[in-house]
Amino acid sequence: MENPEQNFDSPEQEEKPPFLYHASPNREINEFEPRVETFRDPEEGPVIFATPDKAYASMFLVPSDDRWTQKSVFDGVNCHIISDKKLFEELDQGGTIYSLPSETFETDPKRSKTGREWTGKKTVSLSDKTPYKSGLEAMIENGVQVYFVDKSTFKKIREAGDHGLSILKSLESENQQRGKNVVKFEDEK
């Protein structure tokens, strides 16, 4: 199961965008069909997951789960927190972010923790695709703030009353280390 994404903003119902994004380590997809490989609700059945946020989609290029990673959104900032850099680097083989027509997709505020998840129950062909050699590079290019932390810090983030935001504010992101696409949280200067 993919790790559950966490949105610590208020999800807003948005209008249906003309297209959505789906990220995969598989670079050779031409058609998407509903599957049950990963699910958020067993009663939902086979679906295709997509999002209107390309940065958010990029966090799914590298296979991971919630035992060692956390995908979060704070103040509109996508964050990927990773407690095992070595494993992440081994699993990062790059992939593709696909653009899909949105006509057959819907969003369910009761199931979408982030307000960014849309699902489709019908097979769709892709509209476009963008390949990436590295999932990490894709995330940074798209403005995701990536944090490599040790297991102790990861545990503290998971247990923090503010979901780890104050801890993240005290850490240097991979983006800051590289000087690329650094996004500050609202109360930072």
ROSE-4610 file (N, C-alpha, C; in Angstrom, 1 decimal, always signed):
// ROSE-4610
residu = [M/M/M/E/E/E/N/N/N/P/P/P/E/E/E/Q/Q/Q/N/N/N/F/F/F/D/D/D/S/S/S/P/P/P/E/E/E/Q/Q/Q/E/E/E/E/E/E/K/K/K/P/P/P/P/P/P/F/F/F/L/L/L/Y/Y/Y/H/H/H/A/A/A/S/S/S/P/P/P/N/N/N/R/R/R/E/E/E/I/I/I/N/N/N/E/E/E/F/F/F/E/E/E/P/P/P/R/R/R/V/V/V/E/E/E/T/T/T/F/F/F/R/R/R/D/D/D/P/P/P/E/E/E/E/E/E/G/G/G/P/P/P/V/V/V/I/I/I/F/F/F/A/A/A/T/T/T/P/P/P/D/D/D/K/K/K/A/A/A/Y/Y/Y/A/A/A/S/S/S/M/M/M/F/F/F/L/L/L/V/V/V/P/P/P/S/S/S/D/D/D/D/D/D/R/R/R/W/W/W/T/T/T/Q/Q/Q/K/K/K/S/S/S/V/V/V/F/F/F/D/D/D/G/G/G/V/V/V/N/N/N/C/C/C/H/H/H/I/I/I/I/I/I/S/S/S/D/D/D/K/K/K/K/K/K/L/L/L/F/F/F/E/E/E/E/E/E/L/L/L/D/D/D/Q/Q/Q/G/G/G/G/G/G/T/T/T/I/I/I/Y/Y/Y/S/S/S/L/L/L/P/P/P/S/S/S/E/E/E/T/T/T/F/F/F/E/E/E/T/T/T/D/D/D/P/P/P/K/K/K/R/R/R/S/S/S/K/K/K/T/T/T/G/G/G/R/R/R/E/E/E/W/W/W/T/T/T/G/G/G/K/K/K/K/K/K/T/T/T/V/V/V/S/S/S/L/L/L/S/S/S/D/D/D/K/K/K/T/T/T/P/P/P/Y/Y/Y/K/K/K/S/S/S/G/G/G/L/L/L/E/E/E/A/A/A/M/M/M/I/I/I/E/E/E/N/N/N/G/G/G/V/V/V/Q/Q/Q/V/V/V/Y/Y/Y/F/F/F/V/V/V/D/D/D/K/K/K/S/S/S/T/T/T/F/F/F/K/K/K/K/K/K/I/I/I/R/R/R/E/E/E/A/A/A/G/G/G/D/D/D/H/H/H/G/G/G/L/L/L/S/S/S/I/I/I/L/L/L/K/K/K/S/S/S/L/L/L/E/E/E/S/S/S/E/E/E/N/N/N/Q/Q/Q/Q/Q/Q/R/R/R/G/G/G/K/K/K/N/N/N/V/V/V/V/V/V/K/K/K/F/F/F/E/E/E/D/D/D/E/E/E/K/K/K]
num = [1/1/1/2/2/2/3/3/3/4/4/4/5/5/5/6/6/6/7/7/7/8/8/8/9/9/9/10/10/10/11/11/11/12/12/12/13/13/13/14/14/14/15/15/15/16/16/16/17/17/17/18/18/18/19/19/19/20/20/20/21/21/21/22/22/22/23/23/23/24/24/24/25/25/25/26/26/26/27/27/27/28/28/28/29/29/29/30/30/30/31/31/31/32/32/32/33/33/33/34/34/34/35/35/35/36/36/36/37/37/37/38/38/38/39/39/39/40/40/40/41/41/41/42/42/42/43/43/43/44/44/44/45/45/45/46/46/46/47/47/47/48/48/48/49/49/49/50/50/50/51/51/51/52/52/52/53/53/53/54/54/54/55/55/55/56/56/56/57/57/57/58/58/58/59/59/59/60/60/60/61/61/61/62/62/62/63/63/63/64/64/64/65/65/65/66/66/66/67/67/67/68/68/68/69/69/69/70/70/70/71/71/71/72/72/72/73/73/73/74/74/74/75/75/75/76/76/76/77/77/77/78/78/78/79/79/79/80/80/80/81/81/81/82/82/82/83/83/83/84/84/84/85/85/85/86/86/86/87/87/87/88/88/88/89/89/89/90/90/90/91/91/91/92/92/92/93/93/93/94/94/94/95/95/95/96/96/96/97/97/97/98/98/98/99/99/99/100/100/100/101/101/101/102/102/102/103/103/103/104/104/104/105/105/105/106/106/106/107/107/107/108/108/108/109/109/109/110/110/110/111/111/111/112/112/112/113/113/113/114/114/114/115/115/115/116/116/116/117/117/117/118/118/118/119/119/119/120/120/120/121/121/121/122/122/122/123/123/123/124/124/124/125/125/125/126/126/126/127/127/127/128/128/128/129/129/129/130/130/130/131/131/131/132/132/132/133/133/133/134/134/134/135/135/135/136/136/136/137/137/137/138/138/138/139/139/139/140/140/140/141/141/141/142/142/142/143/143/143/144/144/144/145/145/145/146/146/146/147/147/147/148/148/148/149/149/149/150/150/150/151/151/151/152/152/152/153/153/153/154/154/154/155/155/155/156/156/156/157/157/157/158/158/158/159/159/159/160/160/160/161/161/161/162/162/162/163/163/163/164/164/164/165/165/165/166/166/166/167/167/167/168/168/168/169/169/169/170/170/170/171/171/171/172/172/172/173/173/173/174/174/174/175/175/175/176/176/176/177/177/177/178/178/178/179/179/179/180/180/180/181/181/181/182/182/182/183/183/183/184/184/184/185/185/185/186/186/186/187/187/187/188/188/188/189/189/189]
x = [+0.8/+0.0/+0.9/+0.6/+1.3/+1.1/+2.0/+1.9/+0.8/+0.0/-1.1/-0.5/-1.0/-0.5/-1.2/-0.6/-1.1/-1.2/-2.3/-2.5/-2.9/-2.0/-2.3/-2.9/-3.3/-4.1/-5.6/-6.5/-7.9/-8.1/-8.5/-8.8/-9.9/-9.7/-10.7/-11.2/-12.5/-13.1/-12.7/-12.1/-11.7/-12.5/-12.5/-13.2/-12.3/-13.0/-12.3/-11.3/-10.0/-9.0/-9.2/-8.6/-8.7/-7.9/-6.8/-6.0/-5.5/-5.0/-4.5/-3.2/-2.4/-1.1/-1.1/-0.3/-0.1/+1.4/+2.1/+3.5/+3.7/+4.7/+5.0/+6.5/+7.1/+8.5/+8.5/+7.3/+7.1/+7.1/+8.0/+8.1/+7.4/+6.8/+6.2/+4.7/+4.0/+2.5/+1.9/+1.0/+0.2/-1.2/-1.7/-3.1/-3.2/-4.1/-4.2/-5.6/-5.5/-6.7/-6.8/-8.1/-8.3/-7.6/-7.0/-6.3/-6.5/-6.3/-6.3/-5.0/-3.9/-2.5/-2.3/-2.7/-2.7/-4.1/-4.5/-5.8/-5.8/-6.8/-6.9/-8.2/-9.1/-10.3/-10.7/-10.7/-11.0/-12.3/-13.3/-14.6/-14.7/-13.6/-13.6/-13.4/-12.8/-12.6/-11.4/-11.3/-10.2/-10.4/-9.3/-9.3/-7.9/-7.9/-6.7/-6.5/-5.4/-5.2/-4.5/-4.9/-4.3/-4.5/-3.8/-3.8/-3.7/-4.3/-4.0/-2.7/-2.0/-0.7/+0.5/+1.2/+2.4/+3.4/+3.7/+4.6/+4.2/+3.0/+2.4/+2.6/+2.3/+2.5/+3.9/+4.8/+6.3/+6.7/+6.0/+6.4/+6.1/+5.4/+5.1/+6.0/+7.0/+8.0/+8.8/+9.2/+10.0/+9.1/+9.1/+8.3/+8.7/+7.7/+8.0/+6.7/+6.9/+5.7/+5.9/+4.8/+4.8/+5.6/+6.3/+7.2/+8.5/+8.8/+10.1/+10.0/+8.8/+8.6/+7.3/+7.2/+5.9/+5.8/+4.6/+4.3/+3.3/+3.6/+2.8/+2.7/+1.6/+1.4/+1.2/+2.1/+2.0/+1.9/+0.9/+0.8/+0.9/+0.4/+0.5/+1.8/+2.7/+4.1/+4.1/+4.4/+4.6/+5.9/+5.9/+7.1/+7.2/+8.3/+8.6/+9.7/+9.3/+10.3/+10.7/+12.0/+12.6/+13.6/+13.3/+14.2/+15.3/+15.3/+16.3/+16.8/+17.8/+18.3/+18.9/+19.6/+20.2/+19.2/+18.1/+17.0/+16.4/+16.1/+15.5/+16.3/+17.6/+18.5/+18.6/+18.5/+18.5/+17.2/+16.1/+14.8/+14.5/+15.3/+15.1/+15.7/+14.8/+15.2/+14.6/+14.1/+13.4/+12.0/+11.4/+10.1/+9.5/+8.2/+7.5/+6.3/+6.0/+4.8/+3.9/+2.8/+1.8/+0.7/+0.3/-0.9/-2.1/-3.2/-4.3/-5.5/-6.4/-7.6/-8.5/-9.1/-9.8/-11.3/-11.8/-13.3/-13.9/-13.2/-13.8/-13.3/-12.6/-12.1/-13.0/-13.1/-13.8/-13.0/-13.3/-12.6/-13.7/-13.3/-14.2/-13.6/-14.1/-13.5/-13.5/-14.4/-14.4/-13.2/-12.8/-11.7/-10.3/-10.3/-9.1/-8.6/-7.6/-7.1/-6.5/-6.0/-5.3/-6.1/-7.2/-8.0/-7.3/-6.2/-5.4/-5.6/-6.3/-6.5/-7.8/-7.6/-8.8/-8.7/-9.8/-9.8/-10.7/-10.3/-11.1/-11.4/-12.5/-12.9/-13.0/-12.6/-12.6/-11.2/-10.8/-9.6/-9.4/-8.2/-7.9/-6.6/-6.5/-5.2/-4.5/-3.2/-2.5/-2.6/-2.4/-2.4/-1.0/-0.1/+1.3/+2.1/+3.4/+4.3/+5.6/+6.1/+7.4/+8.3/+9.4/+10.3/+11.3/+11.7/+12.7/+13.7/+15.0/+16.0/+16.0/+15.6/+15.6/+14.3/+13.7/+12.6/+12.9/+14.1/+14.5/+14.6/+15.3/+15.4/+14.0/+13.1/+11.8/+11.1/+11.2/+10.6/+11.1/+12.5/+13.1/+12.8/+12.8/+12.4/+11.0/+10.1/+8.7/+8.4/+9.4/+9.2/+8.9/+8.9/+8.7/+9.9/+9.6/+10.7/+11.1/+12.3/+12.7/+13.6/+13.3/+14.0/+14.5/+15.8/+16.4/+16.7/+16.1/+16.3/+16.7/+17.3/+17.6/+16.3/+16.4/+15.2/+14.6/+15.5/+15.0/+14.3/+14.8/+14.1/+12.7/+12.8/+11.5/+10.5/+10.9/+9.9/+9.4/+10.2/+9.8/+8.8/+9.1/+8.2/+6.8/+6.8/+5.5/+4.7/+5.4/+4.8/+4.5/+5.0/+4.8/+3.4/+3.0/+1.6/+1.2/+2.2/+2.0/+2.3/+2.4/+2.7/+4.1/+4.9/+6.3/+6.7/+5.8/+6.1/+7.2/+7.1/+8.1/+9.5/+9.5/+10.8/+11.3/+10.5/+10.9/+11.5/+10.8/+11.3/+12.7/+13.1/+14.5/+15.5/+15.0/+15.9/+16.3/+17.3/+17.7/+17.2/+16.4/+15.9/+17.0/+16.8/+17.7/+17.7/+16.6/+16.5/+17.4/+17.4/+18.3/+19.7/+20.1/+21.5/+21.9/+21.0/+21.3/+21.1/+20.4/+20.1/+19.1/+18.2/+17.2/+15.8/+14.9/+13.5/+13.2/+13.8/+13.5/+12.2/+11.3/+10.0/+10.0/+9.7/+9.6/+8.2/+8.0/+6.7/+6.2/+4.9/+4.3/+4.9/+5.2/+5.7/+7.2/+7.9/+9.4/+9.7/+10.8/+11.2/+12.5]
y = [-1.2/+0.0/+1.2/+2.2/+3.5/+4.1/+5.0/+5.6/+6.7/+6.8/+7.8/+9.2/+10.0/+11.4/+12.1/+13.1/+13.9/+15.4/+16.0/+17.4/+18.1/+19.0/+19.7/+21.1/+21.3/+22.4/+22.0/+22.9/+22.6/+22.2/+21.0/+20.6/+21.5/+21.9/+22.7/+21.9/+21.9/+21.3/+22.3/+21.7/+22.6/+22.1/+23.0/+22.7/+21.7/+20.9/+19.9/+20.5/+20.2/+20.7/+20.0/+20.5/+19.8/+18.5/+18.5/+17.2/+17.0/+15.8/+15.4/+14.7/+14.6/+13.9/+12.6/+11.7/+10.4/+10.1/+9.8/+9.5/+8.0/+7.4/+6.0/+5.8/+4.8/+4.4/+3.7/+3.3/+2.6/+3.7/+3.7/+4.7/+4.4/+3.2/+2.7/+2.6/+3.4/+3.3/+4.1/+3.5/+4.3/+4.4/+3.5/+3.5/+3.1/+3.8/+3.5/+2.8/+1.8/+1.1/+1.0/+1.0/+0.9/-0.4/-0.2/-1.4/-1.3/-2.4/-2.4/-2.7/-2.4/-2.6/-1.8/-0.6/+0.3/+0.9/+1.0/+1.6/+2.3/+3.2/+4.0/+3.5/+2.8/+2.3/+1.0/-0.1/-1.4/-1.4/-0.6/-0.6/+0.2/+1.0/+1.8/+1.0/-0.1/-0.9/-0.4/-1.0/-0.6/+0.8/+1.6/+3.0/+3.4/+4.5/+5.1/+6.4/+6.5/+7.7/+8.8/+10.0/+11.2/+12.4/+13.5/+14.7/+15.9/+17.1/+18.3/+18.9/+18.4/+19.0/+18.2/+18.7/+17.9/+17.7/+18.7/+18.5/+17.4/+17.3/+16.3/+14.9/+14.8/+13.6/+13.1/+14.1/+13.7/+12.9/+13.0/+12.3/+10.8/+10.4/+9.0/+8.3/+9.0/+8.3/+7.3/+7.4/+6.4/+5.6/+4.3/+3.4/+3.6/+3.8/+4.0/+3.6/+3.6/+3.4/+4.2/+4.2/+5.1/+4.6/+3.4/+3.0/+3.8/+4.4/+5.2/+6.5/+6.8/+8.1/+8.7/+10.0/+10.7/+11.8/+11.8/+12.8/+13.7/+15.0/+16.0/+17.3/+18.0/+19.4/+20.3/+21.3/+22.3/+23.7/+24.5/+25.8/+25.8/+24.8/+24.7/+24.2/+23.8/+23.4/+21.8/+21.2/+19.7/+19.4/+18.4/+18.0/+16.5/+16.0/+14.5/+14.3/+13.6/+13.3/+11.9/+11.6/+10.3/+10.0/+8.8/+8.4/+7.4/+7.0/+6.0/+6.4/+7.3/+7.9/+6.8/+5.8/+4.8/+4.0/+3.6/+2.8/+3.6/+4.9/+5.8/+5.9/+6.1/+6.2/+4.8/+3.7/+2.4/+2.3/+2.7/+2.6/+3.7/+4.7/+5.8/+5.5/+5.0/+4.7/+5.7/+6.8/+7.7/+7.2/+7.8/+7.4/+8.4/+8.4/+9.4/+9.9/+11.2/+11.9/+12.0/+11.3/+11.3/+12.3/+12.9/+13.8/+13.0/+13.1/+12.3/+13.2/+13.0/+13.8/+13.5/+14.6/+14.5/+14.1/+14.0/+13.8/+12.7/+11.6/+10.5/+10.4/+11.4/+11.4/+12.3/+11.9/+12.6/+12.7/+13.6/+13.6/+13.5/+12.8/+12.5/+13.1/+14.2/+14.8/+13.9/+12.9/+12.0/+11.0/+10.7/+9.8/+10.4/+11.6/+12.3/+13.1/+12.7/+13.4/+14.7/+14.8/+16.0/+16.9/+16.5/+17.3/+17.3/+16.6/+16.5/+15.2/+14.3/+13.0/+12.9/+12.5/+12.3/+10.8/+10.2/+8.8/+8.6/+7.7/+7.3/+5.8/+5.5/+4.0/+3.5/+4.3/+3.9/+4.0/+3.1/+3.2/+4.5/+5.1/+6.3/+6.2/+6.9/+7.1/+8.3/+8.3/+9.5/+10.7/+11.9/+13.1/+13.5/+13.3/+13.7/+13.0/+13.0/+12.4/+13.2/+13.2/+13.8/+12.8/+12.3/+11.4/+12.1/+11.4/+11.9/+10.8/+11.1/+10.1/+9.8/+10.8/+10.6/+11.2/+10.4/+10.9/+12.0/+12.0/+13.1/+14.4/+14.3/+15.5/+16.0/+15.1/+15.5/+16.2/+15.7/+16.4/+17.8/+17.9/+19.2/+20.1/+19.7/+20.5/+21.1/+20.3/+20.7/+21.3/+21.6/+22.4/+21.6/+20.3/+19.5/+19.8/+20.0/+20.2/+18.8/+18.4/+17.0/+17.1/+16.2/+16.2/+14.8/+14.6/+13.3/+13.5/+12.6/+12.7/+11.3/+11.3/+10.0/+9.5/+8.2/+7.5/+8.2/+8.7/+9.4/+10.6/+11.4/+12.7/+12.3/+11.3/+10.8/+10.5/+9.7/+9.4/+10.6/+11.6/+12.8/+13.6/+13.6/+14.3/+13.6/+12.3/+11.5/+11.7/+11.9/+12.0/+13.5/+14.4/+15.9/+16.3/+17.2/+17.7/+18.5/+19.1/+19.9/+19.1/+17.8/+16.9/+17.0/+17.7/+17.8/+19.1/+20.0/+21.3/+22.1/+22.2/+23.0/+22.3/+21.0/+20.3/+20.6/+20.5/+20.7/+22.1/+23.1/+24.5/+24.7/+23.7/+23.8/+23.1/+22.3/+21.5/+22.1/+21.7/+22.2/+21.1/+21.5/+20.6/+20.3/+19.3/+18.9/+20.1/+20.7/+21.9/+23.0/+23.3/+24.3/+24.0/+22.7/+22.3/+22.4/+22.2/+22.4/+23.8/+24.6/+26.0/+26.0/+25.0/+24.9/+24.7/+25.6/+25.6/+25.5/+26.3/+26.4/+27.1/+26.5/+27.1/+27.3/+28.5/+28.8/+28.6/+28.2/+28.2/+29.6/+29.8/+31.1/+32.0/+31.5/+32.4/+32.5/+32.0/+32.1/+33.4/+34.0/+35.1/+34.8]
z = [+0.0/+0.0/+0.0/-0.8/-0.8/+0.6/+0.9/+2.2/+2.1/+3.2/+3.2/+3.3/+2.4/+2.4/+3.5/+4.0/+5.1/+4.7/+4.8/+4.5/+5.8/+6.2/+7.4/+7.1/+5.9/+5.5/+5.4/+5.2/+5.0/+3.5/+3.3/+1.9/+1.3/+0.1/-0.6/-1.8/-2.0/-3.2/-4.4/-5.4/-6.5/-7.8/-8.7/-10.0/-10.7/-11.6/-12.3/-13.3/-13.1/-14.1/-15.4/-16.5/-17.8/-17.8/-17.0/-17.0/-15.6/-15.3/-14.0/-14.2/-13.1/-13.2/-12.5/-13.0/-12.4/-12.5/-11.5/-11.5/-11.3/-12.0/-11.9/-12.3/-11.6/-12.0/-13.4/-13.8/-15.1/-16.2/-17.1/-18.1/-19.4/-19.5/-20.7/-20.7/-19.9/-19.9/-21.0/-21.7/-22.8/-22.4/-21.5/-21.2/-19.7/-19.0/-17.5/-17.3/-16.6/-16.2/-14.7/-14.2/-12.7/-12.2/-11.0/-10.4/-8.9/-8.2/-6.7/-6.1/-6.8/-6.3/-5.1/-5.1/-3.9/-3.7/-2.5/-2.2/-0.9/-0.8/+0.4/+1.2/+0.5/+1.1/+0.3/+1.0/+0.3/-0.3/+0.1/-0.5/-1.7/-2.0/-3.2/-4.5/-4.4/-5.6/-6.5/-7.7/-8.6/-9.0/-8.9/-9.4/-10.0/-10.7/-11.1/-10.3/-9.6/-8.8/-9.7/-9.5/-10.2/-9.3/-9.7/-8.9/-9.9/-9.5/-10.4/-10.1/-9.1/-8.6/-9.0/-10.0/-10.6/-9.5/-8.6/-7.6/-6.6/-6.3/-5.4/-6.1/-7.4/-8.1/-8.1/-8.2/-8.3/-7.0/-5.9/-4.7/-4.8/-5.9/-6.1/-7.1/-7.6/-8.6/-7.9/-6.7/-6.0/-5.1/-5.2/-4.4/-2.9/-2.1/-0.6/+0.2/+1.5/+2.3/+3.6/+4.4/+5.5/+6.7/+6.6/+7.6/+7.7/+6.5/+6.5/+5.7/+5.2/+4.5/+5.0/+4.8/+5.0/+4.0/+3.3/+2.3/+3.0/+3.1/+3.8/+3.0/+3.4/+2.8/+4.0/+4.1/+5.2/+4.5/+4.8/+4.3/+2.7/+2.1/+0.6/+0.1/+1.0/+0.6/+0.7/-0.5/-0.5/+0.1/+1.1/+1.8/+1.7/+1.4/+1.5/+2.5/+3.6/+4.6/+4.5/+4.5/+4.2/+5.3/+6.0/+7.1/+6.7/+5.4/+5.0/+3.6/+3.6/+2.4/+1.5/+2.1/+1.3/+0.6/+1.2/+0.6/-0.5/-0.2/-1.2/-2.4/-2.3/-3.4/-4.2/-3.5/-4.2/-5.0/-4.5/-5.1/-6.2/-6.2/-7.1/-8.5/-9.4/-10.7/-11.7/-11.2/-12.1/-12.4/-13.5/-13.9/-14.8/-14.8/-15.7/-15.0/-15.2/-14.8/-16.0/-15.9/-17.0/-16.9/-17.9/-17.9/-18.5/-17.7/-18.1/-18.3/-19.3/-19.4/-18.1/-17.6/-16.3/-16.4/-17.6/-17.8/-16.9/-16.8/-16.0/-14.6/-14.1/-12.7/-11.8/-10.6/-9.5/-8.3/-7.4/-6.1/-5.0/-4.0/-2.9/-1.6/-1.1/+0.1/+1.3/+1.4/+2.5/+2.4/+1.2/+1.1/+0.8/+0.3/-0.1/+1.1/+1.8/+3.0/+2.6/+1.4/+1.0/+0.2/-0.4/-1.3/-2.7/-2.8/-4.1/-4.8/-4.2/-4.9/-5.7/-6.9/-7.8/-8.2/-8.5/-8.9/-10.1/-10.9/-12.1/-12.1/-12.6/-12.7/-14.1/-15.1/-16.5/-17.0/-17.9/-18.6/-19.4/-19.3/-20.1/-20.7/-21.9/-22.5/-22.1/-22.1/-21.6/-22.6/-22.1/-22.9/-23.3/-22.3/-22.4/-21.3/-21.5/-20.4/-20.3/-19.1/-18.9/-18.1/-18.8/-18.1/-17.2/-16.2/-15.3/-15.0/-15.0/-14.7/-13.2/-12.4/-10.9/-10.3/-9.4/-8.7/-7.8/-7.1/-6.3/-7.1/-8.3/-9.1/-9.5/-9.8/-10.3/-9.1/-7.9/-6.8/-6.6/-6.6/-6.4/-7.5/-8.7/-9.9/-9.8/-9.2/-9.1/-7.8/-6.9/-5.7/-4.5/-4.5/-3.3/-2.4/-1.1/-0.2/+0.4/+0.1/+0.5/+1.7/+2.7/+3.9/+4.2/+4.2/+4.6/+6.1/+6.9/+8.4/+8.9/+10.1/+10.7/+11.4/+11.8/+12.3/+13.5/+14.4/+15.6/+15.3/+14.4/+13.9/+13.3/+12.5/+11.8/+12.8/+13.8/+14.9/+15.6/+15.9/+16.5/+15.6/+14.3/+13.4/+13.4/+13.4/+13.4/+14.7/+15.8/+17.1/+17.5/+16.8/+17.1/+17.0/+18.0/+18.0/+16.8/+16.1/+14.9/+13.7/+13.8/+12.7/+12.2/+12.9/+12.6/+11.9/+11.8/+11.1/+11.8/+13.1/+13.8/+13.6/+13.6/+13.4/+12.0/+11.0/+9.6/+9.5/+10.1/+10.0/+10.6/+11.4/+12.0/+11.2/+10.2/+9.4/+8.1/+7.5/+6.1/+5.1/+4.2/+3.2/+2.1/+1.4/+0.3/-0.7/-0.9/-1.8/-1.3/+0.0/+0.5/+0.3/+0.5/+0.4/-1.1/-2.0/-3.4/-4.0/-3.2/-3.6/-4.8/-4.7/-5.9/-5.4/-5.9/-5.7/-4.2/-3.4/-2.0/-1.8/-1.0/-0.7/+0.9/+1.3/+2.8/+3.2/+4.5/+5.1/+5.3/+5.4/+5.5/+6.6/+7.8/+8.9/+8.9/+7.8/+7.8/+6.9/+7.2/+6.4/+5.7]
